[in-house]
Amino acid sequence: MARQTRRDFLEQSMLTAAAAAAAGSPAFVPEARAESKSPNERLQVAVIGVRGRGQSHLSAFSRRKDTEVVAVVDPDTAIGQQRAEKVGNNSGRKPKHFKDMRSVMDDKSIDIVSIATPNHWHALAAIWGIQAGKDVYVEKPVSHNVSEGRRIVQAARKYGKIVQTGTQCRSMGGSIDAINHVRSGKIGEVSVARGLCYKRRGSIGKRGKYDVPASVDYALWLGPAAEKALSRPRFHYDWHWQWDYGNGDLGNQGIHQMDLARWGLGVDDIGQGVISYGGRLGYVDAGDTANTQVSIHDYGKKRLVFEVRGLKTDRLKGAGVGVIFHGSEGYVVLSSYNGGAAFDPEGKMVKKFNGGGDHFGNFVSAVRSRKHTDLNADIEQGHLSSALCHLGNVSYRLGRNISVADMQKRLDGDNEATETFERVVNHLQGNKVDLASAQLVGGAHLKLDGRKEVFVGELAGEANPYLTREYRKPFVVPAAKDV
């Protein structure tokens, strides 16, 4: 099928999504009902970044009858070629491997780019894809800093492209039902949402100078990041814990729960203020990001509290990686990607939530309908939730070492914040962290203009530079006027 014919088909197709779980909630579509069976309607897909999460992208797009993975992109030649060889397209054809994503951006036969690179590449890859006429599925967090996320939103709207965020809880029936329960007032007035990322993370090894794997084109891997020698023992994955490439567990695991918490609160900007505290505690290694961190986001009458614990810990109200919504007439605990339960004020369970969905299928349906409102996780939702993770990290990075006593004084008078801090202290003591000598960081208390997405107040001059970064040419995320 000629390119123009395929695009005409995409513009004209109107594949109806399954009914929403409740009024106002996004739809999720079972794959068997969402896909076309005609090989002439296959959307051509390039998957960019295939070592980790990218394998799920390869599987999702290759097993469908109406999509085909035609390109695998990874600067690690060994991994990229291996993944390309193992892809089992329904068409029976094997995709080609490329080191440089610009090769697939230039290919006009490719309809979709699906991005699972390290975080520092997400925004530029997405914007390049949009500008090249592709629809985009981009993993979470959609950005490495706040400004990048807004640039993707602007590009998507300007060029009329469909851009899905990889926060798949948005397509899970159980999560949809739980959020509807919260937002419909079933647990009364909700003033606090608490996100939890209680996930054990060990040391990544001594900081030093290490050799990049011979199969990796390091210049392409670095992309927008500054040119620096490899300082961690393990090249892959452990970039999550270094600021140049990752965002800590706030932007790794935590973004899923941050998104659910913001969704349940029903807030649609980045808030009025933020303060964060914590540290990289329990070991000294090549990591920069906190392994123990609390971020408190101010939404006026509402508050979003996020807790990261990378050391051994017990669950809170049955959740380790999850979200707790505290209402005046009960609470809801989301303890998995696809469900949880509602409880009365005495802790008696009153309702269970459970159910899956198809996030990739929802994306393909929206690609065919050409309506970004059909997406369960449109890029703007992904941007706002990713931004909250970045804001917590900005506060933390502007912080100073502080004693436990002084941190308690800073929180004095705020019952919610004090209770959370006391639990953190008990947690650290349980892990035998010497709090007298530990490098606990008390972050800056920052004020925000949530609509303009900038810091305001006396610390704005220090904080606003963290909303973006210096980019290594030619890998530059464009400014708003250049999107």
C-alpha positions as CSV (number, residue, x, y, z in Angstrom):
1,M,0.0,0.0,0.0
2,A,1.4,3.4,-0.9
3,R,2.3,5.8,1.8
4,Q,-0.5,8.3,0.9
5,T,-3.1,5.5,0.9
6,R,-2.0,4.3,4.3
7,R,-2.2,7.8,5.7
8,D,-5.5,8.5,4.1
9,F,-6.8,5.3,5.7
10,L,-5.5,6.4,9.1
11,E,-7.2,9.7,8.8
12,Q,-10.6,8.2,7.8
13,S,-10.7,5.1,10.1
14,M,-13.0,5.4,13.1
15,L,-12.5,2.4,15.3
16,T,-14.9,2.8,18.2
17,A,-13.4,2.2,21.7
18,A,-15.1,0.1,24.4
19,A,-17.4,1.9,26.7
20,A,-15.7,3.6,29.7
21,A,-15.9,1.9,33.0
22,A,-17.9,4.8,34.3
23,A,-18.9,8.3,33.1
24,G,-15.9,10.5,32.6
25,S,-13.4,7.6,32.8
26,P,-11.1,6.7,30.0
27,A,-11.9,3.6,27.9
28,F,-9.7,0.5,27.7
29,V,-10.1,-1.9,24.8
30,P,-9.4,-5.6,24.8
31,E,-6.9,-6.4,22.1
32,A,-9.1,-8.9,20.2
33,R,-11.7,-6.2,19.6
34,A,-9.4,-3.3,18.9
35,E,-7.2,-4.7,16.1
36,S,-7.8,-5.1,12.4
37,K,-7.3,-8.4,10.7
38,S,-6.3,-7.1,7.3
39,P,-2.6,-7.2,6.5
40,N,-3.2,-4.2,4.2
41,E,-4.0,-2.1,7.3
42,R,-0.8,-3.0,9.2
43,L,0.8,0.0,10.9
44,Q,4.6,0.0,10.6
45,V,6.4,0.4,13.9
46,A,9.9,1.2,15.0
47,V,10.8,0.4,18.6
48,I,13.6,2.5,20.0
49,G,15.5,1.2,23.0
50,V,15.0,-2.6,23.4
51,R,17.1,-3.9,26.3
52,G,14.6,-3.6,29.1
53,R,11.0,-2.3,28.9
54,G,11.4,-2.2,25.1
55,Q,11.0,-5.9,25.0
56,S,7.4,-5.4,26.0
57,H,7.0,-3.0,23.2
58,L,8.4,-5.5,20.7
59,S,6.0,-8.1,22.0
60,A,2.9,-5.9,22.0
61,F,3.3,-4.6,18.4
62,S,4.6,-7.8,16.8
63,R,1.8,-10.1,18.1
64,R,-1.0,-7.9,16.8
65,K,-2.5,-8.5,13.3
66,D,-2.6,-4.8,12.4
67,T,0.9,-3.7,13.5
68,E,4.3,-4.9,12.5
69,V,7.7,-4.1,14.0
70,V,9.8,-3.2,11.0
71,A,12.7,-1.5,12.8
72,V,14.6,-2.1,16.0
73,V,16.8,0.8,17.2
74,D,19.5,0.5,19.9
75,P,23.0,1.9,20.1
76,D,24.1,-1.4,21.7
77,T,24.6,-3.4,18.5
78,A,24.7,-6.7,20.3
79,I,21.4,-6.2,22.1
80,G,19.7,-4.6,19.1
81,Q,20.6,-7.3,16.6
82,Q,19.6,-10.0,19.1
83,R,16.2,-8.5,19.7
84,A,15.6,-8.0,16.0
85,E,16.3,-11.6,15.3
86,K,13.9,-12.8,18.0
87,V,10.9,-10.6,17.0
88,G,8.0,-12.8,15.9
89,N,5.9,-10.6,13.7
90,N,2.5,-12.0,12.6
91,S,3.7,-11.2,9.0
92,G,6.6,-13.5,9.4
93,R,9.1,-10.8,8.4
94,K,12.1,-9.8,10.5
95,P,12.7,-6.1,11.4
96,K,16.0,-4.4,10.6
97,H,18.3,-3.1,13.3
98,F,19.6,0.5,13.4
99,K,22.0,2.1,15.9
100,D,20.9,5.7,15.2
101,M,17.2,6.6,15.6
102,R,17.5,9.3,13.0
103,S,17.5,6.5,10.4
104,V,13.9,5.5,11.2
105,M,12.8,9.1,11.6
106,D,13.7,9.7,8.0
107,D,11.8,6.6,6.8
108,K,8.4,7.8,5.6
109,S,7.0,4.2,5.6
110,I,7.1,4.1,9.4
111,D,3.9,5.1,11.1
112,I,4.7,4.7,14.8
113,V,7.8,5.1,16.9
114,S,7.7,3.4,20.3
115,I,10.3,4.7,22.7
116,A,11.8,2.8,25.7
117,T,15.2,4.5,25.8
118,P,16.9,5.8,29.0
119,N,15.0,8.8,30.4
120,H,17.3,11.5,29.1
121,W,16.4,10.5,25.5
122,H,12.6,10.3,25.9
123,A,11.6,13.9,25.0
124,L,14.0,14.4,22.1
125,A,13.1,11.0,20.5
126,A,9.4,11.8,20.9
127,I,9.7,15.3,19.4
128,W,11.8,14.1,16.5
129,G,9.2,11.4,15.9
130,I,6.3,13.8,15.9
131,Q,8.1,16.3,13.7
132,A,8.8,13.4,11.2
133,G,5.1,12.7,11.0
134,K,5.0,9.7,13.3
135,D,2.6,8.8,16.1
136,V,4.4,8.1,19.3
137,Y,4.2,5.8,22.3
138,V,6.8,7.0,24.9
139,E,7.7,5.4,28.2
140,K,7.5,7.0,31.5
141,P,8.7,9.4,32.7
142,V,8.0,11.2,29.4
143,S,10.8,13.7,30.2
144,H,14.0,14.2,32.0
145,N,13.0,17.6,33.2
146,V,9.8,19.7,33.4
147,S,10.3,21.8,30.3
148,E,10.9,18.8,28.1
149,G,7.5,17.4,28.9
150,R,5.7,20.5,27.9
151,R,7.6,20.6,24.6
152,I,6.3,17.2,23.7
153,V,2.7,18.3,24.4
154,Q,3.2,21.4,22.2
155,A,4.7,19.3,19.4
156,A,1.9,16.7,19.6
157,R,-0.8,19.4,19.3
158,K,0.9,21.4,16.7
159,Y,1.4,18.5,14.3
160,G,-1.8,16.6,15.3
161,K,-0.1,13.5,16.4
162,I,-1.2,10.8,18.8
163,V,1.2,10.4,21.7
164,Q,0.6,7.9,24.5
165,T,2.4,7.8,27.8
166,G,3.6,4.4,29.1
167,T,1.6,4.6,32.4
168,Q,-0.4,1.5,31.8
169,C,-2.4,1.7,35.0
170,R,-4.5,4.2,33.2
171,S,-5.8,1.3,31.0
172,M,-6.4,-1.1,33.9
173,G,-10.1,-1.7,34.7
174,G,-9.3,-2.1,38.4
175,S,-7.5,1.1,38.6
176,I,-10.2,3.0,36.6
177,D,-12.9,1.7,39.0
178,A,-10.9,2.6,42.1
179,I,-10.2,6.1,40.8
180,N,-13.9,6.6,39.9
181,H,-14.7,5.4,43.5
182,V,-12.4,8.0,44.9
183,R,-13.5,10.9,42.7
184,S,-17.2,10.2,43.0
185,G,-17.1,10.9,46.7
186,K,-17.5,7.3,48.0
187,I,-14.9,7.9,50.7
188,G,-15.9,11.5,51.4
189,E,-13.6,14.5,50.9
190,V,-10.1,13.4,49.9
191,S,-7.5,15.8,51.0
192,V,-4.4,13.6,50.9
193,A,-3.1,11.1,48.3
194,R,0.0,9.1,49.3
195,G,2.1,7.5,46.7
196,L,4.4,4.7,47.8
197,C,7.5,3.3,46.1
198,Y,8.8,0.8,48.7
199,K,11.2,-1.1,46.5
200,R,14.4,-2.6,47.7
201,R,17.4,-1.2,45.8
202,G,21.0,-2.2,46.6
203,S,24.3,-0.5,46.0
204,I,25.3,-0.1,42.4
205,G,29.0,-0.3,43.2
206,K,31.9,2.0,43.8
207,R,32.2,5.2,41.8
208,G,35.1,5.1,39.4
209,K,36.1,5.0,35.7
210,Y,34.8,2.0,33.8
211,D,34.9,0.8,30.2
212,V,31.8,1.2,28.1
213,P,30.8,-2.2,26.5
214,A,32.4,-2.6,23.1
215,S,29.1,-3.1,21.4
216,V,27.8,0.3,22.5
217,D,28.0,3.5,20.5
218,Y,28.5,5.7,23.5
219,A,28.1,9.0,21.7
220,L,24.6,7.9,20.5
221,W,23.7,6.5,23.9
222,L,24.6,9.8,25.6
223,G,22.7,11.9,23.1
224,P,21.5,15.0,24.9
225,A,23.6,14.3,28.0
226,A,27.0,15.8,28.6
227,E,30.0,13.8,27.5
228,K,31.4,12.1,30.6
229,A,33.3,8.9,31.3
230,L,31.3,6.0,32.6
231,S,31.4,6.1,36.4
232,R,29.3,3.1,37.4
233,P,30.3,-0.6,37.2
234,R,27.1,-1.7,35.3
235,F,26.4,0.2,32.1
236,H,22.8,-0.8,31.6
237,Y,19.9,0.0,34.0
238,D,22.0,1.6,36.7
239,W,21.9,4.9,34.8
240,H,18.5,5.3,36.7
241,W,20.5,6.4,39.8
242,Q,22.6,9.1,38.1
243,W,21.2,12.6,37.5
244,D,22.6,13.0,34.0
245,Y,20.4,10.1,32.7
246,G,17.8,9.1,35.2
247,N,15.5,10.6,37.9
248,G,15.9,8.1,40.7
249,D,13.0,5.8,41.7
250,L,10.6,8.8,41.7
251,G,10.9,8.8,37.9
252,N,11.5,5.0,37.5
253,Q,8.9,3.0,39.5
254,G,7.4,5.9,41.3
255,I,6.0,7.7,38.3
256,H,3.3,5.1,38.0
257,Q,2.1,5.7,41.5
258,M,2.6,9.5,41.2
259,D,0.3,9.4,38.2
260,L,-2.4,7.4,40.0
261,A,-2.2,9.8,43.0
262,R,-2.6,12.9,40.9
263,W,-5.4,11.3,38.8
264,G,-7.3,10.4,42.0
265,L,-7.0,13.9,43.4
266,G,-8.4,15.3,40.2
267,V,-5.7,18.1,39.9
268,D,-4.6,19.2,36.4
269,D,-1.5,21.3,37.0
270,I,1.8,20.9,38.8
271,G,0.7,22.5,42.1
272,Q,1.5,25.5,44.3
273,G,4.6,24.3,46.0
274,V,6.9,21.4,46.8
275,I,9.4,20.3,49.5
276,S,11.4,17.1,49.5
277,Y,13.9,15.5,51.9
278,G,15.8,12.3,52.2
279,G,19.2,10.9,51.1
280,R,21.2,8.1,49.6
281,L,21.5,6.2,52.8
282,G,22.8,2.9,54.0
283,Y,25.7,2.6,51.6
284,V,28.0,4.8,49.5
285,D,28.2,4.0,45.8
286,A,28.2,5.5,42.3
287,G,24.6,6.7,42.6
288,D,23.5,10.3,42.9
289,T,19.8,10.0,43.4
290,A,18.1,9.5,46.8
291,N,17.1,6.0,47.9
292,T,15.1,7.4,50.7
293,Q,12.9,10.4,49.8
294,V,9.7,12.1,50.7
295,S,8.2,14.8,48.5
296,I,5.2,16.9,49.6
297,H,3.2,18.6,46.8
298,D,0.9,21.5,47.8
299,Y,-2.4,21.8,46.0
300,G,-4.0,24.2,48.4
301,K,-6.8,22.2,50.1
302,K,-5.3,19.0,48.7
303,R,-1.9,17.4,49.2
304,L,0.1,14.7,47.4
305,V,2.7,13.0,49.5
306,F,5.2,10.7,47.9
307,E,7.5,8.2,49.7
308,V,10.4,6.4,48.2
309,R,12.1,3.7,50.3
310,G,15.0,1.7,48.7
311,L,16.0,0.0,51.9
312,K,14.2,-3.0,53.5
313,T,10.7,-1.9,54.7
314,D,7.3,-3.1,55.7
315,R,4.2,-2.3,53.7
316,L,1.8,0.5,54.7
317,K,-1.9,-0.5,54.8
318,G,-1.1,-3.5,52.7
319,A,0.7,-1.5,49.9
320,G,4.4,-1.5,49.1
321,V,4.3,-0.1,45.6
322,G,0.9,1.6,45.5
323,V,-1.3,4.6,46.4
324,I,-3.5,5.4,49.4
325,F,-6.3,7.9,49.2
326,H,-7.3,9.3,52.6
327,G,-11.0,10.4,52.7
328,S,-13.2,11.8,55.4
329,E,-15.4,8.7,55.2
330,G,-12.8,6.0,54.5
331,Y,-9.8,5.2,52.4
332,V,-8.8,3.4,49.2
333,V,-5.6,1.4,48.8
334,L,-4.3,0.6,45.3
335,S,-1.8,-2.1,46.0
336,S,-1.1,-3.3,42.4
337,Y,-1.1,-2.1,38.8
338,N,-4.7,-3.3,38.3
339,G,-6.5,-3.0,41.5
340,G,-6.9,-2.6,45.3
341,A,-9.7,-2.1,47.8
342,A,-11.9,0.5,49.6
343,F,-12.1,0.6,53.4
344,D,-14.4,2.3,55.9
345,P,-12.9,4.5,58.6
346,E,-12.4,1.5,60.9
347,G,-10.4,-0.4,58.3
348,K,-13.1,-2.8,57.2
349,M,-12.9,-3.6,53.5
350,V,-16.1,-2.6,51.7
351,K,-15.2,-3.1,48.0
352,K,-12.5,-4.7,45.9
353,F,-11.2,-3.4,42.6
354,N,-9.6,-5.7,40.0
355,G,-9.3,-5.8,36.2
356,G,-6.8,-5.5,33.4
357,G,-6.6,-3.8,30.1
358,D,-4.6,-3.2,27.0
359,H,-2.6,0.0,27.0
360,F,-0.9,-0.6,23.6
361,G,-4.3,-1.5,22.1
362,N,-5.8,1.7,23.4
363,F,-2.9,3.6,21.6
364,V,-3.5,1.8,18.3
365,S,-7.2,2.6,18.5
366,A,-6.5,6.3,19.0
367,V,-4.0,6.2,16.1
368,R,-6.8,5.0,13.9
369,S,-9.5,7.3,15.2
370,R,-7.0,10.3,15.0
371,K,-8.4,11.6,18.4
372,H,-6.0,12.2,21.2
373,T,-9.0,12.3,23.5
374,D,-9.4,8.5,22.9
375,L,-6.1,7.9,24.7
376,N,-6.1,6.7,28.3
377,A,-2.8,8.3,28.9
378,D,-2.4,11.3,26.6
379,I,1.0,13.0,26.6
380,E,-0.3,15.9,28.7
381,Q,-1.3,13.6,31.5
382,G,2.1,12.0,31.3
383,H,3.8,15.4,31.3
384,L,2.0,16.6,34.4
385,S,2.7,13.5,36.4
386,S,6.3,13.3,35.3
387,A,6.8,16.9,36.2
388,L,5.8,16.2,39.8
389,C,8.6,13.7,40.0
390,H,11.1,16.3,38.7
391,L,9.8,18.9,41.1
392,G,10.5,16.7,44.1
393,N,14.0,16.1,42.8
394,V,14.6,19.8,42.3
395,S,13.7,20.6,45.9
396,Y,16.0,17.7,47.0
397,R,18.9,18.8,44.9
398,L,18.7,22.4,46.2
399,G,18.8,21.0,49.8
400,R,21.4,21.0,52.4
401,N,22.5,18.4,55.0
402,I,20.3,18.6,58.0
403,S,20.0,16.8,61.4
404,V,16.9,14.9,62.3
405,A,16.1,17.4,65.1
406,D,16.4,20.3,62.7
407,M,14.2,18.6,60.1
408,Q,11.6,17.9,62.7
409,K,11.6,21.6,63.6
410,R,11.1,22.5,59.9
411,L,8.0,20.3,59.9
412,D,6.6,21.3,63.3
413,G,3.0,22.2,63.2
414,D,2.2,20.1,60.1
415,N,0.7,16.9,61.5
416,E,0.7,15.0,58.2
417,A,4.3,15.9,57.4
418,T,5.5,15.2,61.0
419,E,3.8,11.8,61.1
420,T,5.4,10.8,57.8
421,F,8.8,12.0,58.9
422,E,8.5,10.0,62.2
423,R,7.8,6.8,60.1
424,V,10.8,7.5,57.9
425,V,13.1,7.9,60.9
426,N,11.8,4.6,62.4
427,H,12.3,3.0,59.0
428,L,15.9,4.2,58.8
429,Q,16.7,3.1,62.4
430,G,15.3,-0.3,61.6
431,N,17.9,-0.5,58.8
432,K,20.6,0.4,61.3
433,V,21.3,3.8,59.5
434,D,23.3,6.0,61.9
435,L,21.2,9.1,61.8
436,A,23.8,11.0,63.8
437,S,26.2,10.8,60.9
438,A,23.9,10.1,58.0
439,Q,23.8,12.6,55.1
440,L,20.1,13.5,55.5
441,V,19.2,16.3,53.0
442,G,16.5,18.8,53.8
443,G,15.2,20.1,50.5
444,A,14.3,23.6,49.6
445,H,10.7,24.7,50.2
446,L,9.8,25.9,46.7
447,K,6.8,27.9,45.5
448,L,5.2,27.4,42.0
449,D,3.0,28.9,39.5
450,G,1.4,25.6,38.5
451,R,-0.2,26.9,35.3
452,K,2.9,28.6,33.9
453,E,5.0,25.7,35.2
454,V,7.7,27.9,36.7
455,F,9.0,28.5,40.2
456,V,8.2,31.8,41.9
457,G,9.3,33.5,45.1
458,E,12.7,34.1,46.6
459,L,14.2,30.8,45.5
460,A,13.0,31.0,41.9
461,G,16.4,32.1,40.6
462,E,18.0,29.0,42.0
463,A,15.2,26.6,41.1
464,N,14.2,27.6,37.6
465,P,17.4,26.5,35.8
466,Y,16.5,22.9,36.9
467,L,13.4,23.0,34.8
468,T,15.7,22.4,31.8
469,R,19.3,21.4,31.1
470,E,22.3,22.1,28.9
471,Y,22.1,19.9,25.8
472,R,24.9,18.4,23.9
473,K,24.7,19.4,20.2
474,P,23.2,18.3,17.9
475,F,20.9,16.5,20.5
476,V,19.0,19.6,21.6
477,V,15.4,19.5,22.8
478,P,13.9,22.6,21.0
479,A,12.6,25.6,22.9
480,A,8.9,26.3,22.7
481,K,9.2,28.7,19.7
482,D,11.1,26.0,17.8
483,V,8.9,23.0,18.4
